[in-house]
């Protein structure tokens, strides 16, 4: 796996986490919204 593939992997995972946070927000699971947003930030930083 080259560097661009690794970057894309982490960005894809961050996007998945944000989608999960949006879904949880619509159901009122606020604690987990914060957690998933935190995970998305971490994965975005790994991509960087």
mmCIF entry with sequence, helices, sheets and N, C-alpha, C, O atoms, coordinates in Angstrom:
data_MODEL
# 
_entry.id   MODEL 
# 
_entity.id                         1 
_entity.type                       polymer 
_entity.pdbx_number_of_molecules   1 
# 
_entity_poly.entity_id                      1 
_entity_poly.type                           'polypeptide(L)' 
_entity_poly.nstd_linkage                   no 
_entity_poly.nstd_monomer                   no 
_entity_poly.pdbx_seq_one_letter_code       
;(UNK)(UNK)(UNK)(UNK)(UNK)(UNK)(UNK)(UNK)(UNK)(UNK)(UNK)(UNK)(UNK)(UNK)(UNK)(UNK)
(UNK)(UNK)(UNK)(UNK)(UNK)(UNK)(UNK)(UNK)(UNK)(UNK)(UNK)(UNK)(UNK)(UNK)(UNK)(UNK)
(UNK)(UNK)(UNK)(UNK)(UNK)(UNK)(UNK)(UNK)(UNK)(UNK)(UNK)(UNK)(UNK)(UNK)(UNK)(UNK)
;
_entity_poly.pdbx_seq_one_letter_code_can   XXXXXXXXXXXXXXXXXXXXXXXXXXXXXXXXXXXXXXXXXXXXXXXX 
_entity_poly.pdbx_strand_id                 A 
# 
loop_
_entity_poly_seq.entity_id 
_entity_poly_seq.num 
_entity_poly_seq.mon_id 
_entity_poly_seq.hetero 
1 1  UNK n 
1 2  UNK n 
1 3  UNK n 
1 4  UNK n 
1 5  UNK n 
1 6  UNK n 
1 7  UNK n 
1 8  UNK n 
1 9  UNK n 
1 10 UNK n 
1 11 UNK n 
1 12 UNK n 
1 13 UNK n 
1 14 UNK n 
1 15 UNK n 
1 16 UNK n 
1 17 UNK n 
1 18 UNK n 
1 19 UNK n 
1 20 UNK n 
1 21 UNK n 
1 22 UNK n 
1 23 UNK n 
1 24 UNK n 
1 25 UNK n 
1 26 UNK n 
1 27 UNK n 
1 28 UNK n 
1 29 UNK n 
1 30 UNK n 
1 31 UNK n 
1 32 UNK n 
1 33 UNK n 
1 34 UNK n 
1 35 UNK n 
1 36 UNK n 
1 37 UNK n 
1 38 UNK n 
1 39 UNK n 
1 40 UNK n 
1 41 UNK n 
1 42 UNK n 
1 43 UNK n 
1 44 UNK n 
1 45 UNK n 
1 46 UNK n 
1 47 UNK n 
1 48 UNK n 
# 
_struct_asym.id          A 
_struct_asym.entity_id   1 
# 
loop_
_struct_conf.conf_type_id 
_struct_conf.id 
_struct_conf.pdbx_PDB_helix_id 
_struct_conf.beg_label_comp_id 
_struct_conf.beg_label_asym_id 
_struct_conf.beg_label_seq_id 
_struct_conf.pdbx_beg_PDB_ins_code 
_struct_conf.end_label_comp_id 
_struct_conf.end_label_asym_id 
_struct_conf.end_label_seq_id 
_struct_conf.pdbx_end_PDB_ins_code 
_struct_conf.beg_auth_comp_id 
_struct_conf.beg_auth_asym_id 
_struct_conf.beg_auth_seq_id 
_struct_conf.end_auth_comp_id 
_struct_conf.end_auth_asym_id 
_struct_conf.end_auth_seq_id 
_struct_conf.pdbx_PDB_helix_class 
_struct_conf.details 
_struct_conf.pdbx_PDB_helix_length 
HELX_P HELX_P1 AA1 UNK A 3  ? UNK A 27 ? UNK A 3  UNK A 27 1 ? 25 
HELX_P HELX_P2 AA2 UNK A 30 ? UNK A 47 ? UNK A 30 UNK A 47 1 ? 18 
# 
_struct_conf_type.id          HELX_P 
_struct_conf_type.criteria    ? 
_struct_conf_type.reference   ? 
# 
loop_
_atom_site.group_PDB 
_atom_site.id 
_atom_site.type_symbol 
_atom_site.label_atom_id 
_atom_site.label_alt_id 
_atom_site.label_comp_id 
_atom_site.label_asym_id 
_atom_site.label_entity_id 
_atom_site.label_seq_id 
_atom_site.pdbx_PDB_ins_code 
_atom_site.Cartn_x 
_atom_site.Cartn_y 
_atom_site.Cartn_z 
_atom_site.occupancy 
_atom_site.B_iso_or_equiv 
_atom_site.pdbx_formal_charge 
_atom_site.auth_seq_id 
_atom_site.auth_comp_id 
_atom_site.auth_asym_id 
_atom_site.auth_atom_id 
_atom_site.pdbx_PDB_model_num 
ATOM 1   N N  . UNK A 1 1  ? 0.858   -1.178 0.000  1.00 0.00 ? 1  UNK A N  1 
ATOM 2   C CA . UNK A 1 1  ? 0.000   0.000  0.000  1.00 0.00 ? 1  UNK A CA 1 
ATOM 3   C C  . UNK A 1 1  ? 0.902   1.238  0.000  1.00 0.00 ? 1  UNK A C  1 
ATOM 4   O O  . UNK A 1 1  ? 1.736   1.404  0.890  1.00 0.00 ? 1  UNK A O  1 
ATOM 5   N N  . UNK A 1 2  ? 0.732   2.091  -0.986 1.00 0.00 ? 2  UNK A N  1 
ATOM 6   C CA . UNK A 1 2  ? 1.546   3.303  -1.045 1.00 0.00 ? 2  UNK A CA 1 
ATOM 7   C C  . UNK A 1 2  ? 0.929   4.400  -0.170 1.00 0.00 ? 2  UNK A C  1 
ATOM 8   O O  . UNK A 1 2  ? -0.149  4.225  0.398  1.00 0.00 ? 2  UNK A O  1 
ATOM 9   N N  . UNK A 1 3  ? 1.615   5.505  -0.077 1.00 0.00 ? 3  UNK A N  1 
ATOM 10  C CA . UNK A 1 3  ? 1.212   6.575  0.839  1.00 0.00 ? 3  UNK A CA 1 
ATOM 11  C C  . UNK A 1 3  ? -0.161  7.148  0.476  1.00 0.00 ? 3  UNK A C  1 
ATOM 12  O O  . UNK A 1 3  ? -0.964  7.436  1.363  1.00 0.00 ? 3  UNK A O  1 
ATOM 13  N N  . UNK A 1 4  ? -0.433  7.315  -0.820 1.00 0.00 ? 4  UNK A N  1 
ATOM 14  C CA . UNK A 1 4  ? -1.724  7.869  -1.227 1.00 0.00 ? 4  UNK A CA 1 
ATOM 15  C C  . UNK A 1 4  ? -2.870  6.929  -0.861 1.00 0.00 ? 4  UNK A C  1 
ATOM 16  O O  . UNK A 1 4  ? -3.948  7.390  -0.486 1.00 0.00 ? 4  UNK A O  1 
ATOM 17  N N  . UNK A 1 5  ? -2.654  5.632  -0.962 1.00 0.00 ? 5  UNK A N  1 
ATOM 18  C CA . UNK A 1 5  ? -3.678  4.664  -0.574 1.00 0.00 ? 5  UNK A CA 1 
ATOM 19  C C  . UNK A 1 5  ? -3.932  4.715  0.930  1.00 0.00 ? 5  UNK A C  1 
ATOM 20  O O  . UNK A 1 5  ? -5.074  4.590  1.375  1.00 0.00 ? 5  UNK A O  1 
ATOM 21  N N  . UNK A 1 6  ? -2.879  4.896  1.706  1.00 0.00 ? 6  UNK A N  1 
ATOM 22  C CA . UNK A 1 6  ? -3.035  5.010  3.152  1.00 0.00 ? 6  UNK A CA 1 
ATOM 23  C C  . UNK A 1 6  ? -3.812  6.264  3.524  1.00 0.00 ? 6  UNK A C  1 
ATOM 24  O O  . UNK A 1 6  ? -4.697  6.231  4.379  1.00 0.00 ? 6  UNK A O  1 
ATOM 25  N N  . UNK A 1 7  ? -3.469  7.374  2.867  1.00 0.00 ? 7  UNK A N  1 
ATOM 26  C CA . UNK A 1 7  ? -4.175  8.631  3.124  1.00 0.00 ? 7  UNK A CA 1 
ATOM 27  C C  . UNK A 1 7  ? -5.656  8.470  2.787  1.00 0.00 ? 7  UNK A C  1 
ATOM 28  O O  . UNK A 1 7  ? -6.522  8.879  3.561  1.00 0.00 ? 7  UNK A O  1 
ATOM 29  N N  . UNK A 1 8  ? -5.940  7.874  1.634  1.00 0.00 ? 8  UNK A N  1 
ATOM 30  C CA . UNK A 1 8  ? -7.330  7.691  1.230  1.00 0.00 ? 8  UNK A CA 1 
ATOM 31  C C  . UNK A 1 8  ? -8.081  6.776  2.176  1.00 0.00 ? 8  UNK A C  1 
ATOM 32  O O  . UNK A 1 8  ? -9.259  6.998  2.457  1.00 0.00 ? 8  UNK A O  1 
ATOM 33  N N  . UNK A 1 9  ? -7.401  5.741  2.673  1.00 0.00 ? 9  UNK A N  1 
ATOM 34  C CA . UNK A 1 9  ? -8.015  4.833  3.642  1.00 0.00 ? 9  UNK A CA 1 
ATOM 35  C C  . UNK A 1 9  ? -8.466  5.595  4.888  1.00 0.00 ? 9  UNK A C  1 
ATOM 36  O O  . UNK A 1 9  ? -9.605  5.449  5.331  1.00 0.00 ? 9  UNK A O  1 
ATOM 37  N N  . UNK A 1 10 ? -7.565  6.412  5.452  1.00 0.00 ? 10 UNK A N  1 
ATOM 38  C CA . UNK A 1 10 ? -7.913  7.143  6.676  1.00 0.00 ? 10 UNK A CA 1 
ATOM 39  C C  . UNK A 1 10 ? -9.002  8.173  6.423  1.00 0.00 ? 10 UNK A C  1 
ATOM 40  O O  . UNK A 1 10 ? -9.855  8.395  7.281  1.00 0.00 ? 10 UNK A O  1 
ATOM 41  N N  . UNK A 1 11 ? -8.982  8.802  5.257  1.00 0.00 ? 11 UNK A N  1 
ATOM 42  C CA . UNK A 1 11 ? -10.046 9.761  4.942  1.00 0.00 ? 11 UNK A CA 1 
ATOM 43  C C  . UNK A 1 11 ? -11.388 9.057  4.766  1.00 0.00 ? 11 UNK A C  1 
ATOM 44  O O  . UNK A 1 11 ? -12.421 9.578  5.186  1.00 0.00 ? 11 UNK A O  1 
ATOM 45  N N  . UNK A 1 12 ? -11.381 7.893  4.156  1.00 0.00 ? 12 UNK A N  1 
ATOM 46  C CA . UNK A 1 12 ? -12.617 7.113  4.011  1.00 0.00 ? 12 UNK A CA 1 
ATOM 47  C C  . UNK A 1 12 ? -13.181 6.719  5.373  1.00 0.00 ? 12 UNK A C  1 
ATOM 48  O O  . UNK A 1 12 ? -14.386 6.810  5.607  1.00 0.00 ? 12 UNK A O  1 
ATOM 49  N N  . UNK A 1 13 ? -12.299 6.281  6.265  1.00 0.00 ? 13 UNK A N  1 
ATOM 50  C CA . UNK A 1 13 ? -12.741 5.884  7.601  1.00 0.00 ? 13 UNK A CA 1 
ATOM 51  C C  . UNK A 1 13 ? -13.280 7.085  8.383  1.00 0.00 ? 13 UNK A C  1 
ATOM 52  O O  . UNK A 1 13 ? -14.261 6.963  9.117  1.00 0.00 ? 13 UNK A O  1 
ATOM 53  N N  . UNK A 1 14 ? -12.639 8.242  8.224  1.00 0.00 ? 14 UNK A N  1 
ATOM 54  C CA . UNK A 1 14 ? -13.115 9.457  8.885  1.00 0.00 ? 14 UNK A CA 1 
ATOM 55  C C  . UNK A 1 14 ? -14.495 9.843  8.364  1.00 0.00 ? 14 UNK A C  1 
ATOM 56  O O  . UNK A 1 14 ? -15.364 10.244 9.138  1.00 0.00 ? 14 UNK A O  1 
ATOM 57  N N  . UNK A 1 15 ? -14.694 9.723  7.066  1.00 0.00 ? 15 UNK A N  1 
ATOM 58  C CA . UNK A 1 15 ? -16.001 10.010 6.482  1.00 0.00 ? 15 UNK A CA 1 
ATOM 59  C C  . UNK A 1 15 ? -17.077 9.070  6.986  1.00 0.00 ? 15 UNK A C  1 
ATOM 60  O O  . UNK A 1 15 ? -18.207 9.487  7.241  1.00 0.00 ? 15 UNK A O  1 
ATOM 61  N N  . UNK A 1 16 ? -16.726 7.806  7.130  1.00 0.00 ? 16 UNK A N  1 
ATOM 62  C CA . UNK A 1 16 ? -17.658 6.805  7.663  1.00 0.00 ? 16 UNK A CA 1 
ATOM 63  C C  . UNK A 1 16 ? -18.060 7.166  9.089  1.00 0.00 ? 16 UNK A C  1 
ATOM 64  O O  . UNK A 1 16 ? -19.231 7.077  9.459  1.00 0.00 ? 16 UNK A O  1 
ATOM 65  N N  . UNK A 1 17 ? -17.070 7.576  9.887  1.00 0.00 ? 17 UNK A N  1 
ATOM 66  C CA . UNK A 1 17 ? -17.356 7.975  11.268 1.00 0.00 ? 17 UNK A CA 1 
ATOM 67  C C  . UNK A 1 17 ? -18.264 9.205  11.319 1.00 0.00 ? 17 UNK A C  1 
ATOM 68  O O  . UNK A 1 17 ? -19.151 9.285  12.169 1.00 0.00 ? 17 UNK A O  1 
ATOM 69  N N  . UNK A 1 18 ? -18.049 10.152 10.422 1.00 0.00 ? 18 UNK A N  1 
ATOM 70  C CA . UNK A 1 18 ? -18.914 11.334 10.394 1.00 0.00 ? 18 UNK A CA 1 
ATOM 71  C C  . UNK A 1 18 ? -20.336 10.970 9.983  1.00 0.00 ? 18 UNK A C  1 
ATOM 72  O O  . UNK A 1 18 ? -21.300 11.504 10.532 1.00 0.00 ? 18 UNK A O  1 
ATOM 73  N N  . UNK A 1 19 ? -20.467 10.069 9.027  1.00 0.00 ? 19 UNK A N  1 
ATOM 74  C CA . UNK A 1 19 ? -21.806 9.606  8.641  1.00 0.00 ? 19 UNK A CA 1 
ATOM 75  C C  . UNK A 1 19 ? -22.503 8.925  9.823  1.00 0.00 ? 19 UNK A C  1 
ATOM 76  O O  . UNK A 1 19 ? -23.700 9.108  10.041 1.00 0.00 ? 19 UNK A O  1 
ATOM 77  N N  . UNK A 1 20 ? -21.742 8.149  10.570 1.00 0.00 ? 20 UNK A N  1 
ATOM 78  C CA . UNK A 1 20 ? -22.289 7.491  11.749 1.00 0.00 ? 20 UNK A CA 1 
ATOM 79  C C  . UNK A 1 20 ? -22.725 8.528  12.779 1.00 0.00 ? 20 UNK A C  1 
ATOM 80  O O  . UNK A 1 20 ? -23.781 8.386  13.397 1.00 0.00 ? 20 UNK A O  1 
ATOM 81  N N  . UNK A 1 21 ? -21.917 9.570  12.967 1.00 0.00 ? 21 UNK A N  1 
ATOM 82  C CA . UNK A 1 21 ? -22.265 10.635 13.912 1.00 0.00 ? 21 UNK A CA 1 
ATOM 83  C C  . UNK A 1 21 ? -23.554 11.337 13.494 1.00 0.00 ? 21 UNK A C  1 
ATOM 84  O O  . UNK A 1 21 ? -24.391 11.655 14.339 1.00 0.00 ? 21 UNK A O  1 
ATOM 85  N N  . UNK A 1 22 ? -23.718 11.579 12.199 1.00 0.00 ? 22 UNK A N  1 
ATOM 86  C CA . UNK A 1 22 ? -24.941 12.227 11.713 1.00 0.00 ? 22 UNK A CA 1 
ATOM 87  C C  . UNK A 1 22 ? -26.166 11.366 11.993 1.00 0.00 ? 22 UNK A C  1 
ATOM 88  O O  . UNK A 1 22 ? -27.214 11.872 12.394 1.00 0.00 ? 22 UNK A O  1 
ATOM 89  N N  . UNK A 1 23 ? -26.026 10.073 11.779 1.00 0.00 ? 23 UNK A N  1 
ATOM 90  C CA . UNK A 1 23 ? -27.139 9.160  12.041 1.00 0.00 ? 23 UNK A CA 1 
ATOM 91  C C  . UNK A 1 23 ? -27.484 9.142  13.527 1.00 0.00 ? 23 UNK A C  1 
ATOM 92  O O  . UNK A 1 23 ? -28.656 9.177  13.901 1.00 0.00 ? 23 UNK A O  1 
ATOM 93  N N  . UNK A 1 24 ? -26.464 9.088  14.362 1.00 0.00 ? 24 UNK A N  1 
ATOM 94  C CA . UNK A 1 24 ? -26.700 9.072  15.803 1.00 0.00 ? 24 UNK A CA 1 
ATOM 95  C C  . UNK A 1 24 ? -27.293 10.391 16.281 1.00 0.00 ? 24 UNK A C  1 
ATOM 96  O O  . UNK A 1 24 ? -28.091 10.407 17.218 1.00 0.00 ? 24 UNK A O  1 
ATOM 97  N N  . UNK A 1 25 ? -26.916 11.482 15.654 1.00 0.00 ? 25 UNK A N  1 
ATOM 98  C CA . UNK A 1 25 ? -27.477 12.782 16.013 1.00 0.00 ? 25 UNK A CA 1 
ATOM 99  C C  . UNK A 1 25 ? -28.985 12.797 15.780 1.00 0.00 ? 25 UNK A C  1 
ATOM 100 O O  . UNK A 1 25 ? -29.742 13.341 16.584 1.00 0.00 ? 25 UNK A O  1 
ATOM 101 N N  . UNK A 1 26 ? -29.408 12.199 14.683 1.00 0.00 ? 26 UNK A N  1 
ATOM 102 C CA . UNK A 1 26 ? -30.839 12.197 14.372 1.00 0.00 ? 26 UNK A CA 1 
ATOM 103 C C  . UNK A 1 26 ? -31.645 11.340 15.343 1.00 0.00 ? 26 UNK A C  1 
ATOM 104 O O  . UNK A 1 26 ? -32.861 11.498 15.450 1.00 0.00 ? 26 UNK A O  1 
ATOM 105 N N  . UNK A 1 27 ? -30.973 10.434 16.048 1.00 0.00 ? 27 UNK A N  1 
ATOM 106 C CA . UNK A 1 27 ? -31.673 9.587  17.015 1.00 0.00 ? 27 UNK A CA 1 
ATOM 107 C C  . UNK A 1 27 ? -31.472 10.044 18.455 1.00 0.00 ? 27 UNK A C  1 
ATOM 108 O O  . UNK A 1 27 ? -31.993 9.426  19.384 1.00 0.00 ? 27 UNK A O  1 
ATOM 109 N N  . UNK A 1 28 ? -30.711 11.134 18.645 1.00 0.00 ? 28 UNK A N  1 
ATOM 110 C CA . UNK A 1 28 ? -30.532 11.692 19.980 1.00 0.00 ? 28 UNK A CA 1 
ATOM 111 C C  . UNK A 1 28 ? -29.456 11.019 20.816 1.00 0.00 ? 28 UNK A C  1 
ATOM 112 O O  . UNK A 1 28 ? -29.446 11.177 22.036 1.00 0.00 ? 28 UNK A O  1 
ATOM 113 N N  . UNK A 1 29 ? -28.558 10.278 20.201 1.00 0.00 ? 29 UNK A N  1 
ATOM 114 C CA . UNK A 1 29 ? -27.474 9.603  20.933 1.00 0.00 ? 29 UNK A CA 1 
ATOM 115 C C  . UNK A 1 29 ? -26.263 10.542 21.002 1.00 0.00 ? 29 UNK A C  1 
ATOM 116 O O  . UNK A 1 29 ? -25.231 10.292 20.381 1.00 0.00 ? 29 UNK A O  1 
ATOM 117 N N  . UNK A 1 30 ? -26.411 11.609 21.761 1.00 0.00 ? 30 UNK A N  1 
ATOM 118 C CA . UNK A 1 30 ? -25.453 12.709 21.748 1.00 0.00 ? 30 UNK A CA 1 
ATOM 119 C C  . UNK A 1 30 ? -24.060 12.341 22.259 1.00 0.00 ? 30 UNK A C  1 
ATOM 120 O O  . UNK A 1 30 ? -23.062 12.833 21.732 1.00 0.00 ? 30 UNK A O  1 
ATOM 121 N N  . UNK A 1 31 ? -23.983 11.497 23.262 1.00 0.00 ? 31 UNK A N  1 
ATOM 122 C CA . UNK A 1 31 ? -22.679 11.080 23.769 1.00 0.00 ? 31 UNK A CA 1 
ATOM 123 C C  . UNK A 1 31 ? -21.872 10.411 22.664 1.00 0.00 ? 31 UNK A C  1 
ATOM 124 O O  . UNK A 1 31 ? -20.678 10.668 22.513 1.00 0.00 ? 31 UNK A O  1 
ATOM 125 N N  . UNK A 1 32 ? -22.527 9.561  21.903 1.00 0.00 ? 32 UNK A N  1 
ATOM 126 C CA . UNK A 1 32 ? -21.830 8.844  20.837 1.00 0.00 ? 32 UNK A CA 1 
ATOM 127 C C  . UNK A 1 32 ? -21.547 9.724  19.636 1.00 0.00 ? 32 UNK A C  1 
ATOM 128 O O  . UNK A 1 32 ? -20.609 9.462  18.882 1.00 0.00 ? 32 UNK A O  1 
ATOM 129 N N  . UNK A 1 33 ? -22.342 10.762 19.449 1.00 0.00 ? 33 UNK A N  1 
ATOM 130 C CA . UNK A 1 33 ? -22.045 11.736 18.391 1.00 0.00 ? 33 UNK A CA 1 
ATOM 131 C C  . UNK A 1 33 ? -20.691 12.367 18.664 1.00 0.00 ? 33 UNK A C  1 
ATOM 132 O O  . UNK A 1 33 ? -19.852 12.469 17.770 1.00 0.00 ? 33 UNK A O  1 
ATOM 133 N N  . UNK A 1 34 ? -20.483 12.790 19.908 1.00 0.00 ? 34 UNK A N  1 
ATOM 134 C CA . UNK A 1 34 ? -19.199 13.385 20.279 1.00 0.00 ? 34 UNK A CA 1 
ATOM 135 C C  . UNK A 1 34 ? -18.048 12.413 20.098 1.00 0.00 ? 34 UNK A C  1 
ATOM 136 O O  . UNK A 1 34 ? -16.977 12.784 19.617 1.00 0.00 ? 34 UNK A O  1 
ATOM 137 N N  . UNK A 1 35 ? -18.277 11.167 20.488 1.00 0.00 ? 35 UNK A N  1 
ATOM 138 C CA . UNK A 1 35 ? -17.232 10.151 20.352 1.00 0.00 ? 35 UNK A CA 1 
ATOM 139 C C  . UNK A 1 35 ? -16.877 9.918  18.888 1.00 0.00 ? 35 UNK A C  1 
ATOM 140 O O  . UNK A 1 35 ? -15.700 9.854  18.534 1.00 0.00 ? 35 UNK A O  1 
ATOM 141 N N  . UNK A 1 36 ? -17.893 9.791  18.036 1.00 0.00 ? 36 UNK A N  1 
ATOM 142 C CA . UNK A 1 36 ? -17.619 9.535  16.619 1.00 0.00 ? 36 UNK A CA 1 
ATOM 143 C C  . UNK A 1 36 ? -16.945 10.736 15.950 1.00 0.00 ? 36 UNK A C  1 
ATOM 144 O O  . UNK A 1 36 ? -16.104 10.565 15.068 1.00 0.00 ? 36 UNK A O  1 
ATOM 145 N N  . UNK A 1 37 ? -17.309 11.935 16.364 1.00 0.00 ? 37 UNK A N  1 
ATOM 146 C CA . UNK A 1 37 ? -16.631 13.122 15.832 1.00 0.00 ? 37 UNK A CA 1 
ATOM 147 C C  . UNK A 1 37 ? -15.167 13.128 16.250 1.00 0.00 ? 37 UNK A C  1 
ATOM 148 O O  . UNK A 1 37 ? -14.288 13.477 15.462 1.00 0.00 ? 37 UNK A O  1 
ATOM 149 N N  . UNK A 1 38 ? -14.915 12.742 17.485 1.00 0.00 ? 38 UNK A N  1 
ATOM 150 C CA . UNK A 1 38 ? -13.541 12.639 17.978 1.00 0.00 ? 38 UNK A CA 1 
ATOM 151 C C  . UNK A 1 38 ? -12.755 11.634 17.131 1.00 0.00 ? 38 UNK A C  1 
ATOM 152 O O  . UNK A 1 38 ? -11.616 11.896 16.745 1.00 0.00 ? 38 UNK A O  1 
ATOM 153 N N  . UNK A 1 39 ? -13.363 10.496 16.848 1.00 0.00 ? 39 UNK A N  1 
ATOM 154 C CA . UNK A 1 39 ? -12.712 9.476  16.028 1.00 0.00 ? 39 UNK A CA 1 
ATOM 155 C C  . UNK A 1 39 ? -12.420 10.009 14.624 1.00 0.00 ? 39 UNK A C  1 
ATOM 156 O O  . UNK A 1 39 ? -11.356 9.745  14.064 1.00 0.00 ? 39 UNK A O  1 
ATOM 157 N N  . UNK A 1 40 ? -13.351 10.744 14.071 1.00 0.00 ? 40 UNK A N  1 
ATOM 158 C CA . UNK A 1 40 ? -13.165 11.315 12.727 1.00 0.00 ? 40 UNK A CA 1 
ATOM 159 C C  . UNK A 1 40 ? -11.992 12.291 12.697 1.00 0.00 ? 40 UNK A C  1 
ATOM 160 O O  . UNK A 1 40 ? -11.217 12.310 11.741 1.00 0.00 ? 40 UNK A O  1 
ATOM 161 N N  . UNK A 1 41 ? -11.867 13.094 13.741 1.00 0.00 ? 41 UNK A N  1 
ATOM 162 C CA . UNK A 1 41 ? -10.748 14.034 13.812 1.00 0.00 ? 41 UNK A CA 1 
ATOM 163 C C  . UNK A 1 41 ? -9.423  13.281 13.892 1.00 0.00 ? 41 UNK A C  1 
ATOM 164 O O  . UNK A 1 41 ? -8.467  13.619 13.194 1.00 0.00 ? 41 UNK A O  1 
ATOM 165 N N  . UNK A 1 42 ? -9.370  12.260 14.747 1.00 0.00 ? 42 UNK A N  1 
ATOM 166 C CA . UNK A 1 42 ? -8.139  11.475 14.870 1.00 0.00 ? 42 UNK A CA 1 
ATOM 167 C C  . UNK A 1 42 ? -7.732  10.845 13.535 1.00 0.00 ? 42 UNK A C  1 
ATOM 168 O O  . UNK A 1 42 ? -6.560  10.872 13.160 1.00 0.00 ? 42 UNK A O  1 
ATOM 169 N N  . UNK A 1 43 ? -8.697  10.287 12.833 1.00 0.00 ? 43 UNK A N  1 
ATOM 170 C CA . UNK A 1 43 ? -8.399  9.622  11.565 1.00 0.00 ? 43 UNK A CA 1 
ATOM 171 C C  . UNK A 1 43 ? -8.007  10.633 10.495 1.00 0.00 ? 43 UNK A C  1 
ATOM 172 O O  . UNK A 1 43 ? -7.177  10.336 9.636  1.00 0.00 ? 43 UNK A O  1 
ATOM 173 N N  . UNK A 1 44 ? -8.594  11.816 10.538 1.00 0.00 ? 44 UNK A N  1 
ATOM 174 C CA . UNK A 1 44 ? -8.208  12.876 9.602  1.00 0.00 ? 44 UNK A CA 1 
ATOM 175 C C  . UNK A 1 44 ? -6.766  13.314 9.859  1.00 0.00 ? 44 UNK A C  1 
ATOM 176 O O  . UNK A 1 44 ? -6.012  13.580 8.923  1.00 0.00 ? 44 UNK A O  1 
ATOM 177 N N  . UNK A 1 45 ? -6.397  13.384 11.123 1.00 0.00 ? 45 UNK A N  1 
ATOM 178 C CA . UNK A 1 45 ? -5.015  13.745 11.462 1.00 0.00 ? 45 UNK A CA 1 
ATOM 179 C C  . UNK A 1 45 ? -4.030  12.654 11.015 1.00 0.00 ? 45 UNK A C  1 
ATOM 180 O O  . UNK A 1 45 ? -2.921  12.961 10.577 1.00 0.00 ? 45 UNK A O  1 
ATOM 181 N N  . UNK A 1 46 ? -4.431  11.399 11.125 1.00 0.00 ? 46 UNK A N  1 
ATOM 182 C CA . UNK A 1 46 ? -3.578  10.321 10.624 1.00 0.00 ? 46 UNK A CA 1 
ATOM 183 C C  . UNK A 1 46 ? -3.380  10.456 9.120  1.00 0.00 ? 46 UNK A C  1 
ATOM 184 O O  . UNK A 1 46 ? -2.284  10.227 8.608  1.00 0.00 ? 46 UNK A O  1 
ATOM 185 N N  . UNK A 1 47 ? -4.435  10.826 8.423  1.00 0.00 ? 47 UNK A N  1 
ATOM 186 C CA . UNK A 1 47 ? -4.338  11.008 6.966  1.00 0.00 ? 47 UNK A CA 1 
ATOM 187 C C  . UNK A 1 47 ? -3.390  12.145 6.637  1.00 0.00 ? 47 UNK A C  1 
ATOM 188 O O  . UNK A 1 47 ? -2.640  12.081 5.663  1.00 0.00 ? 47 UNK A O  1 
ATOM 189 N N  . UNK A 1 48 ? -3.428  13.183 7.453  1.00 0.00 ? 48 UNK A N  1 
ATOM 190 C CA . UNK A 1 48 ? -2.572  14.340 7.219  1.00 0.00 ? 48 UNK A CA 1 
ATOM 191 C C  . UNK A 1 48 ? -1.115  13.958 7.383  1.00 0.00 ? 48 UNK A C  1 
ATOM 192 O O  . UNK A 1 48 ? -0.234  14.804 7.226  1.00 0.00 ? 48 UNK A O  1 
# 
